[in-house]
Amino acid sequence: MSESEPEHKSGMTQAHMRSSNLALVFRMVVEQSGHVSRAGIAHQLEMTRSTVSRLADDLISGGLVCEGEAASTGRGRPAVPLSIRPGATFGLGLYVSAGRIMAGLVDLTSKVTASREATVDVKHLGLGGTMAELEKLSRLLLEELPDGARLIGAYVALPALVDRTAGVIVRSSPLGWEGERPADHWTLEHDGKPVTLNVANDADCGAVTLLRDARGRSFIMLSGDAGVGGAIVVKGILHLGEHGWASEIGHVCVDPRGAPCPCGSVGCLETVVGLHALLAASRQPTLEAFVHALSHGDERAQAIMRRTAGALGIALGAAINLADVSTVRLSGHFARLEPWLREPLHRQLAGRVVWARKAPLEITALTDAPLRPVMGAGLAAMSPVVKNPEAWLVGT
């Protein structure tokens, strides 16, 4: 062994440590953007102030972080908050539902700076035709990318079981796709380079948008569009399960003698509370028409909401008992129906959750539901920056 080898190994170790520490500091800024200083990060990570300061300076000069106005705490030097630099890096978030496609440019602050959508017959177009339409929307969006901004990649959110590692759609009843790979039909380029495309479940993408504000808390998200999706977050971490297919609450059986489900089972939650099921049962053409009927005391509509609350109570009650999560976030058509769902669903859960008398249950409606899968997909596309910011510093 030559004398130079130990020095080489030591140098590699130091470089790796610096890269890891840079990622830790950047993650603190991402999670607490605008509300954390160098001193605060040093305290949380148990690093020296000088080390954090050097790493923060690298992130600032590298174009990923910016400084705010100094705020006095009444002791010592005023704290200078660190924030994600807006408009520096972008992810392309894509979303496909049964009758609509959407695309959005999302920066690391979680802001959707531009979006496009189109009404399409997804089943008629097939995967190839749908991806071609998404590319058209994406090209329009890329024309709005700010000068000097970097596009990291793209994610497409789908109402489907997906193999995220292989990029394959395992199964999607709402879309009628199975065993196909969206990236095989994707040719988008930017600045002469291919734009990498990955796939994710739409409900998981919606939950990703809530993780920063969750600050380590737990919740179940219930989403409704073409089908019924769910996501479980425990202490700020999205639970994906062994294969990445966790939280398929839409296919929990709520009526063993119920209607057939496209998944092959019967009486799934989706067959009772999915939007198509609600509209068919209420004999209303649209969600707005159904809401109008509820607002005017229509007896059929009110009976359907009681049935909906009962079915949701069975499925959510079981999920809450299993996961020990006390907060439910409603998205999609469930958020729109929350004023009529809140009280009967609370009563259902109070009788089904074994510890309901010991801890309060919270049910809240989420806003901006149509953009949430797009936003989450765009944030997922930027995960390489959060994991390894050193590779994305300006000039690297």
Residue, then its C-alpha position, 0 to 999 in steps of 0.5 A: m500500500s502506498e503512502s498516498e492511499p490513506e490520504h486519498k481515502s481520507g479525502m473521499t471521506q471528507a468529501h462525502m461527509r461535506s456532501s451529506n452535511l450539505a444535504l442535511v442543512f438544505r433539508m432543514v431549509v426546505e422543511q422550515s423555509g423562511h423560519v430558520s436561521r444558521a444558528g437554528i439549523a446548527h442547534q437542530l443538527e448539533m453541528t457547529r455554527s461555523t460549519v453550518s454557516r459555510l454550508a449555507d453560504d455554499l447553498i446561497s452562492g449555488g442558487l438554491v437558498c436565499e437570505g431574508e431580512a434579519a429579525s431581532t430576537g432581543r439577544g445577540r445578533p439578529a437572526v437571518p432567516l434562510s429560505i428556498r430560492p423561488g424560481a430557481t429549480f422546477g419540476l414538471g408535475l403531470y396528472v391524468s384522470a379519466g376525463r382530464i389531463m393537467a400539467g404544471l411547473v412547480d418550484l421548490t417552494s411548492k408554488v405552481t407557477a404555471s399550469r395547463e389542462a385539457t379535457v380528453d377521453v383517456k380510455h379512447l386515446g390510450l396511454g400513447g395518445t394521452m402521453a402525446e397530449l401531455e407532451k403538448l401541454s408540457r411544451l407550452l409550459l416550458e416556454e414559460l420557464p424563467d430564464g436561468a431556471r433549471l428543470i429537474g425532471a417530470y412525474v406523472a400522477l395516476p389513479a393507479l397502482v404503480d411500480r415506481t422503481a420500474g416506472v410501470i402501471v401495475r393496474s388502473s381501473p379508472l383508466g383501463w391501463e395495466g402493465e404499461r410504462p408511460a416513459d416508453h411513450w415520452t419524448l419531451e426534451h428541454d435544452g437539448k436533453p431528455v426530460t426524465l419521466n417517473v410515475a406515482n400514485d395520485a393520492d400519494c402525490g396529493a399527500v406529498t403537498l401536505l408533508r411540509d406543513a404537517r411538521g411531523r404530524s399524522f393524518i389520513m388523506l381521502s381523495g375523490d375523483a375518477g375513483v377513491g384514493g387514500a394516503i396515510v402519513v405517520k409522523g410526517i412520513l408517507h407510508l407506502g407499504e412493502h410494494g408502494w401500494a399502501s392506503e388503497i382505501g377505495h377498495v376496502c369492502v363496505d358491503p359484501r353484497g354490494a355492486p361489482c367493482p372494476c377491481g374484480s371485488v364487490g362492495c368496495l368503498e369506491t362503488v358506494v362513494g366514488l363520484h360516478a356512484l354518487l351521481a348515478a344514485s342521485r340521478q344528478p348529471t354533475l357534482e355541482a348539481f348534486v351539491h345544489a340538490l343537497s343545498h335545497g334539502d333534496e331527500r334523495a340527495q340527503a339519503i345518499m349522503r347518509r349512506t356515504a357517511g356510513a360507508l366512509g365510517i366503515a372504511l375510515g374507522a378501520a384505517i384509523n383503528l389500524a394506523d392510530v391516526s386522528t386527523v382525516r383530510l378530505s380532497g376532491h369531491f369529498a372536500r366539496l361535500e364536507p359541509w354535509l359529511r362532517e357531522p354524520l361522519h364524526r358520529q360514525l367514527a365516534g362509534r367505530v374508532v375504539w379510542a375515540r372517547k380518549a382523543p379528539l378526531e379531526i376532519t378537514a377539507l382541503t382546498d386547491a384539490p385539482l392542483r394537488p396531484v400536479m403540485g405533488a408530482g412536481l415536488a417528487a420530480m425535484s427530490p434529487v435536488v433535496k437528496n443531493p443539492e451539491a449536484w445542483l449548485v450553480g456551476t456544478 
